[in-house]
């Protein structure tokens, strides 16, 4: 590695240490800290991978080391800017008095598993049949007219399958304890492997851990090691399956039988040299968030021009649900629908490559290096402020909101457009949880209303259930019909 890369890694490590100290090691409870960790993985840890396994990342055939050096220094400073503003918000929030709980809610503990399972089962079934959550494609490939990639179930499963699975896993851990952590993640891996997307398995596992951490539940070191093994095994299974059966087996429309058969073939071939080679290559190139940013930065230093905030407007326009605007895809060009394609076109990058744009790698295209540093500062400030709001109480709504912010952080490698789409999902889930909380409070208010069993009569609280014969009620014994009244109990 060059001196510039080592300098950038040192800056990123300092940012990590600074934030780790401020959050007191509670990374699972801090979506803003997870955003920083994701940025360091895609811009720092990946360079260690390139040094350990040189020549295995096909992205690097598009750049030379000098471009990577220039970009690493810039993006490392941007990461430090994010860490400074985010850490400042965390320090300021510690000086404030914690807010009192408005209601006696206890996070996810009161969510009912039956209706959560009823919500997620159609999405799982559709995904297993190739009509739900689908693997991402390069911009030009996504432009192709594939009927199976359209429809309500595809949209719903693509946005809600992973977060709902994560919430269900967290509910199980909150109710029955961390001893169920590994079995829960194993079941998640089996179900989500049918989608053929490694990120879904990782995201669901991390969201489950975030939900548990928000309730003060932490895995032991042994459990952490087992979690890493389980998640790595399922992601390796998908890489092995793609090497043996091809990516086409997970395309839209591929049935569940075909997927299961391919996964079994991948499992039996995972020990072969072909599968091991595919797994290693996938790990190395899939975290390279520096090539895209380096190419855009180099273009800006030449004849390329900043694109401004036009893609943000396009991203917001794409947030309108398809059922409200059925013609939104037909009436917009590929560049208007995909921020990655827009940046590719503006800076001469191939749209046939499934780049890893990352948030900072895309943001540098807006207003250049100075704009990147300023936006990184604002991003740290915004993420810190929203996180403080989400963590002020343990209501169901705020816990789900914090988990949604965690998923936004996990989507760092996909760029701003995916994060904005994820925020739409977060808003919908929060509104759903708010409706559930309101119905629960309304039902509790009706139960405790005057004149109802469990309500108040004469200023005294009625019991919620009938007492068994001979049991004491409000300091008086139960009087049977035909029996004389007994003296009042005094003890």
Long-range contacts (C-beta under 8 A, 24 or more apart in sequence): 1-47, 1-51, 2-65, 2-69, 4-69, 4-70, 4-72, 4-73, 5-47, 5-68, 5-69, 5-72, 7-72, 7-73, 7-76, 8-43, 8-44, 8-47, 8-72, 8-73, 8-75, 8-76, 9-44, 9-47, 9-48, 9-72, 9-76, 11-76, 11-77, 11-79, 11-80, 12-39, 12-40, 12-43, 12-44, 12-76, 12-79, 12-80, 13-44, 14-80, 15-40, 15-79, 15-80, 15-82, 15-83, 16-40, 16-83, 18-83, 18-84, 18-87, 19-83, 19-86, 19-87, 19-90, 22-87, 22-90, 22-91, 23-90, 26-213, 28-209, 28-210, 28-212, 28-213, 28-214, 28-218, 29-210, 29-213, 29-214, 29-391, 29-402, 30-90, 30-387, 31-210, 31-383, 31-387, 31-390, 31-402, 31-405, 31-406, 31-408, 31-409, 32-86, 32-89, 32-90, 32-380, 32-383, 32-384, 32-387, 32-405, 32-409, 33-86, 34-206, 34-210, 34-406, 34-409, 34-410, 35-82, 35-86, 35-379, 35-383, 35-408, 35-409, 35-412, 36-79, 36-82, 36-83, 36-86, 37-409, 38-409, 38-410, 38-412, 38-413, 39-79, 39-82, 39-358, 39-359, 39-360, 39-412, 40-79, 41-287, 42-287, 42-288, 42-289, 42-290, 42-356, 42-358, 42-412, 42-413, 43-72, 43-75, 43-76, 43-79, 43-289, 43-290, 43-293, 43-358, 43-360, 44-76, 45-287, 46-287, 46-288, 46-289, 46-290, 47-72, 47-290, 49-283, 49-284, 49-287, 49-288, 50-284, 50-288, 53-280, 53-284, 56-280, 56-281, 56-284, 56-285, 57-281, 57-284, 57-285, 57-288, 58-285, 59-285, 59-288, 59-291, 59-292, 59-353, 59-355, 59-356, 60-288, 60-291, 62-291, 62-295, 62-353, 63-291, 63-294, 63-295, 63-298, 67-294, 67-295, 67-297, 67-298, 68-290, 68-291, 68-294, 70-294, 70-297, 70-298, 70-301, 71-290, 71-293, 71-294, 71-297, 71-298, 72-290, 74-297, 74-364, 74-369, 74-372, 75-290, 75-293, 75-360, 75-361, 75-364, 75-372, 77-373, 78-360, 78-372, 78-373, 78-376, 79-360, 79-376, 81-373, 81-376, 81-377, 81-380, 82-376, 82-377, 82-379, 82-380, 83-380, 84-377, 84-380, 85-377, 85-378, 85-379, 85-380, 85-381, 85-384, 86-380, 86-381, 86-383, 86-384, 87-380, 87-384, 88-381, 88-384, 89-380, 89-381, 89-384, 89-385, 89-387, 89-388, 90-384, 90-388, 93-384, 93-388, 98-392, 99-392, 99-393, 101-393, 101-394, 101-395, 102-393, 102-395, 103-395, 103-437, 103-441, 105-393, 105-394, 105-395, 105-396, 105-437, 106-394, 107-174, 107-214, 107-215, 107-394, 107-395, 107-396, 107-399, 108-167, 108-170, 108-171, 108-174, 108-211, 108-215, 108-396, 108-399, 108-400, 109-171, 109-174, 109-175, 109-215, 110-396, 110-440, 111-167, 111-171, 111-396, 111-436, 113-168, 113-171, 113-172, 116-164, 116-167, 116-168, 116-171, 117-168, 119-160, 119-164, 120-161, 120-164, 120-165, 120-168, 122-153, 123-153, 123-156, 123-157, 123-160, 123-161, 123-164, 124-161, 124-191, 124-194, 126-153, 126-154, 126-157, 127-157, 127-161, 127-192, 127-194, 127-195, 128-194, 128-256, 128-259, 129-255, 129-256, 130-250, 130-251, 130-252, 130-253, 130-254, 130-255, 130-256, 130-259, 131-252, 131-253, 132-156, 132-157, 132-158, 132-161, 132-195, 133-157, 133-158, 133-161, 133-162, 133-195, 133-197, 133-200, 134-158, 134-195, 134-197, 134-250, 134-251, 134-252, 135-195, 135-196, 135-197, 135-247, 135-250, 135-251, 136-197, 136-354, 136-414, 137-354, 138-351, 138-352, 138-353, 138-354, 138-355, 139-334, 139-338, 139-340, 139-341, 139-344, 139-351, 140-334, 140-341, 140-351, 140-352, 141-352, 141-354, 142-338, 143-334, 146-252, 148-251, 148-252, 148-253, 149-252, 152-322, 152-323, 154-252, 155-321, 155-322, 159-421, 159-422, 159-424, 159-425, 160-425, 160-428, 160-429, 161-192, 161-195, 161-200, 162-192, 162-200, 162-203, 162-204, 162-207, 162-407, 163-207, 163-403, 163-404, 163-407, 163-425, 163-426, 163-429, 164-429, 165-191, 165-192, 165-204, 165-207, 166-203, 166-204, 166-205, 166-206, 166-207, 166-208, 166-210, 166-211, 166-403, 166-407, 167-207, 167-211, 167-400, 167-403, 167-429, 169-204, 169-205, 169-207, 169-208, 169-211, 170-207, 170-208, 170-210, 170-211, 170-212, 170-214, 170-215, 170-403, 171-211, 173-208, 173-211, 173-212, 173-215, 173-217, 174-211, 174-212, 174-215, 174-217, 177-217, 178-212, 178-217, 178-218, 178-219, 178-220, 178-223, 181-208, 181-212, 181-219, 181-223, 181-226, 181-227, 182-223, 182-226, 182-227, 182-230, 184-208, 185-227, 185-230, 185-231, 186-230, 189-230, 189-231, 189-233, 189-234, 190-234, 192-234, 193-234, 193-237, 193-238, 193-263, 194-256, 194-259, 194-260, 194-263, 195-250, 196-238, 196-241, 196-242, 196-247, 196-249, 196-250, 196-259, 197-238, 197-250, 198-234, 198-235, 198-238, 198-239, 198-282, 198-286, 199-410, 201-231, 201-234, 201-235, 201-238, 202-231, 202-235, 202-410, 203-407, 203-410, 205-230, 205-231, 206-406, 206-410, 207-403, 207-406, 207-407, 207-410, 210-402, 210-403, 210-406, 211-399, 211-403, 214-391, 214-394, 214-399, 214-402, 214-403, 215-394, 215-399, 236-270, 236-279, 237-263, 237-266, 237-267, 237-270, 238-266, 239-275, 239-278, 239-279, 239-282, 240-266, 240-267, 240-269, 240-270, 240-275, 240-278, 240-279, 241-265, 241-266, 241-267, 242-266, 242-278, 243-269, 243-274, 243-275, 243-277, 243-278, 243-279, 244-269, 244-274, 244-275, 286-356, 287-356, 287-413, 288-356, 289-356, 289-357, 289-358, 289-361, 289-412, 289-413, 290-361, 291-355, 291-356, 292-349, 292-355, 292-356, 292-357, 292-358, 292-361, 292-362, 293-357, 293-358, 293-360, 293-361, 293-364, 295-347, 295-349, 296-343, 296-347, 296-349, 296-361, 296-362, 296-364, 296-365, 297-364, 297-369, 299-347, 299-348, 300-347, 300-364, 300-365, 300-368, 300-369, 304-346, 304-347, 304-348, 305-346, 306-365, 306-366, 306-367, 306-368, 306-371, 307-342, 307-343, 307-346, 307-365, 307-366, 308-366, 308-367, 309-366, 310-342, 311-339, 311-342, 311-343, 311-362, 311-366, 311-416, 311-417, 312-416, 314-339, 314-342, 315-339, 315-416, 315-417, 315-420, 315-421, 316-420, 318-417, 318-421, 319-420, 319-421, 319-424, 338-417, 339-415, 339-416, 339-417, 340-415, 340-417, 356-413, 356-414, 357-413, 357-414, 357-415, 358-412, 358-413, 358-414, 358-415, 359-412, 359-415, 359-416, 359-419, 361-415, 362-415, 362-416, 363-416, 395-437, 396-433, 396-436, 396-437, 397-430, 397-433, 397-434, 397-437, 400-429, 400-430, 400-433, 401-426, 401-430, 404-429, 404-430
